[in-house]
Amino acid sequence: MLTRLIALVPLEGIKIILVLFLSFLVGIEREEHMLAIEREQPYSFGGVRTFPLIGLIGYAMTYLSGDGWGPFVVGFAVTASFLLLSYKHKLDTLPSAGATTEISALATYVIGVLVSRGEFWIATTLAVVSLLLLELKTMLENLSRRLPGEEILAFAKFLLLTAVILPVVPDRTFGSFGFNPFEAWLIVVAASGISYGSYLLQKLSKGFGGVRLAAILGGAYSSTATTVILAKRARGEDAPYTYAGSILMASGVMYLRMLVLIALFNRALLARLFPSFLALGLAALAVGWFWSSRRAKADTVAQNVEPKNPLELSAAFLFAVLFVALLAATHFVLAHFGRGGIYGLAAITGATDVDPFVLGLAQSAGAATPLGVAAAGVIVAAASNNAVKGFYAFSFADRKTGLQALGLLLALAVLGLVPLAF
């Protein structure tokens, strides 16, 4: 029945109904806003009648334009002129008045244009987004006040890495070791993206969850940096179990982070490492949680770790350089020293940031590097990194915390080498 009824209505009739409906939604929101500020601002433009009329004008002028743009442009210019006069009059009444209503009216004109051109989805989306932006005024303004300028800059850097630099990087293979600039920068973006996501979560959870939550989120950011920060903080707290267990939890998250990164670039290598790394990560988290719970004040001894923003362009370029250098070194070592050379290089790189080396193996595994050798190299690098973090914790923390953290991380390092037997 409904289908037959719709079939009886001309297409242009359906368009007019849609324009009226979408424009009315924007108009009623502005009407509500006008009533809310009536005492503060005696003059306000438009409401439930004006906005539908503007939408219909946009529809009609576009319909008259046909395949051209003449009447549409004239209608837009005339509507904009009236809105400009309205805004000038509003400023004469209240110098601090905004132009949101007038801009909404222009958007309503465009909604009529889009419907006339048959772009129903775009017109509906534009109307819905306009409503959301208008209704969420208070929340968005409060957000802008709470959001520091450096966080906006950080997000801009992330967009620069992903949306500006990545698309123009050549997607070609160079050199005997199979270097692909696009894949290399994609790896930088992936690692930076995970670190940035963890950084934002740490910022949002500030003041909640205590040191264990900070360790979990910090492990996704950088388990090495988190270990050093927690070890230093442990000096001022009488909670060795809490900090030692939390440091172990950060290293457990490192294994899960590695799985995510490897999954993005080499599914075959992921299949080799997934069971053992998942077991190691979950075991470290479970033991770390148990160990940190041995004191009643486990979640109150400290606030969250304050991370450094990972989206520094210098750090991104350094990561890219390290990735290329380690990719070339892996190829050279494998060609001249074989499996033992890869193990040695993995142990050395474990003393610093293992991500460039691990991702280099992920890119070359199954091609320049045999899959089994690559998997073993990742295992050794992770174990080496855990051992080094143990000595970092021993050096920076108080005696009790340092000894406990060293013992737990050395045990995890030894346990992490067990998969080599299989």
C-alpha positions, 0 to 999 in steps of 0.5 A: 500500500505504501509503495503504491502511494509513493508511486503516485507522488511525483519525484519532485514532490518527494524532493520538496517534502524532504527539503521541508522536513530537513529544513524544518529540523534545523529551523526548530532547533534554531527556534528553540535556541532563540527562545532560550536566549531571548532575554540576552539577545532581543534580535535573532534571525529565523525559525521554523518558518524561515529555514524551510523557506530558505531550503525551498528557495535553494531547491527552486533556484537549482531546479530552474538552473537545469544543467547550469548554475545561473539561478542557483548562484543568484539565489545564493548571493541574494540569500547571503546578502539578506543574512549579512544584513541580519548579522549586521543588525544583530551586531548592532544589538549585541556586539558579541553575537555569533553568526551560527544561525546565519551560517546554518541558514546558508547550509539549509539553502545548500540542503535544498540544492543537494535534494534538487540534484538528487543527492539525498544522502548527502543532504540528509547527512548535512542536516543531521551533522548541522543539528548535532553541531548546533545542539552540542554547542555547550559541550564543544565549547567546553571541550575547546577550553579544556583541550590544550593547544599542544594536543591539537598540534599533536593531532595535526602531526598525526594527520600530517604523518597519515594523510599528507606524507603517506599518500605521496611516498613512493610505493616501489622496492629499492635495493637488494634488501627489498626496501619499500618507502611506502611500507616503511612509512606505513610502519611508522604510521602504525607504530605511532598510531598505537602509541598515540592511541595509548597516549590519549587513553592515558590522558583521558584516564588521568587520576583514575585506576592508579598505577596498574592502569597506568602500567597497562596503558604505558605498556601499549605506549612504550614498556621501556619508558613506562618501566623507567618512569615507574621505577623512578616513582617507586623511590618515593613510595613504600609499595615495592609489590605494587610497582614491581608487579605493574612493571611486569604488566607493562612488559606483558602488554608489550607482547600484545602490542607486538602481535598487533603490529606484526598482524598489520604487516605479516600474517604468516609471522603472526601465525608463528608467534601468536600462541606463544606471545599471547600466552606470555602477554596474558601470563605477565599481566596475570602474575603482575596483577597478582603481585601488585595486589599483595598490598592493600593500597595497590591502586592508590599509591600513585597517579597515572604515568605522564607520558611524553607525546609520541607524535614528535616529527623528529621521533617519527623520522628517527624511527624511519631511519632506524627501521631502514638501518636495521632492515639493511643490517638484518639482510647483511647479517643474515647473508654473512653470519646466518641465524646466529647473526640474527640472534646477536643483532636481536639481543643488541637491539633489545637494549633499546626500542625493539619496534624498528627491528621487529617490524623490519623482520615482519616486512622481510620475513618469508622473503629476504629472511626465512620465516623461522629465523624471523620468528626466532629473532623477534623472540630473542629481541623481546626477551633481551628487552625484558632483561634490559628493562629489569636492570633499568628497574633495578638501577632507578627504583628503590632496593626492594622494588628493583630486586623484585622487578629484576627477578620478575622481568628476568623470569619473563625473559627466560620464559620468553625464550622457551618458544625457541625450543619449538 
